[in-house]
Amino acid sequence: MAMSEPDRPHLPPLLRGRAVTGDVMRAAARAGAAGEDPGLICHELRPDRLRAAMLLAPEPPLGEALTVVLALANGFADAFGVLSPSEIAFQLNWPAGFLVNGAACGGMRAMAPHADPAAGIDWLAVGIEVPIFAEADDEPGAAPDRTTLWDEGCADIDPMDLLEAWGRHGLVWINAWVDGERARIHRDWTGRAPGLGQDGTVQVAGATHRGHFVGMDAEGELILRQESGTRALPLTAMLETGP
């Protein structure tokens, strides 16, 4: 059954939407594995949560291609900034988290057919997940380090509007990525990351790392200084493989 016009996201010509139920990342990954053209955004718009995944077909090897996640994070930050009240602070937490007024509020995912950073890929799915308001069984204040758009005064943001804005602003940043504007992407992303240059803790791929966050290199690796020495946490640590 075709989507009714009010339920169809209005996206730039290079993008197209597809409503799905369940794991939007798997849906986008299966589309990529089946040979569908890039530009597809699989989405699930629920009253309490926005989930969406964009299908891409980057040319560089996986390790370099994954830096497009940083570009799409910038795109979401711009989209959120347009729709949210001016007093709301939006920041990025390495490798893929969103912070609203200092608390975790969703984030990004990435999925590819394999995890070899030196090998090429036929497709890459990059997704966002944003909680609009808490689920009914969540106790208020049970997780003070996490929040929702509702809790932060962003209840008027319509999930469809946020999806469409991510499509528009994300495409601008994808074009910058394709044009080789990696320094600009890096500068804007790091400018939105409050933890860089500070001591802290980061959790990625089920592991917890503590140390001084020196910065992020051109490949999206987090440079972490610990007592045992300096190490680089690769952006590929956030990667899922599928479909």
Buried (B, 14 or more C-beta within 10 A) or exposed (E): EEEEEEEBBEBEEEBBBBBBEEBBBBBBBBBBBEEBEBBBBBBBBEEBBBBBBBBBBBEEBBBBBBBBBBBBBBBBBBBBBEBBEEEBEBBBBBBBBBBBBEBBBBBBBBBBBEEBBEEEBEBBBBBBBBBBBBEEEBEEEEEEEBBBBBBBBBEEBEBBBBBBBBBBBBBBBBEBBEEEBBEBBBEBBBEBBBBBEEEBEBEBEEEEBEBBBBEBEEBBBBBBEEEEEEEBBBBBBBBBEBB
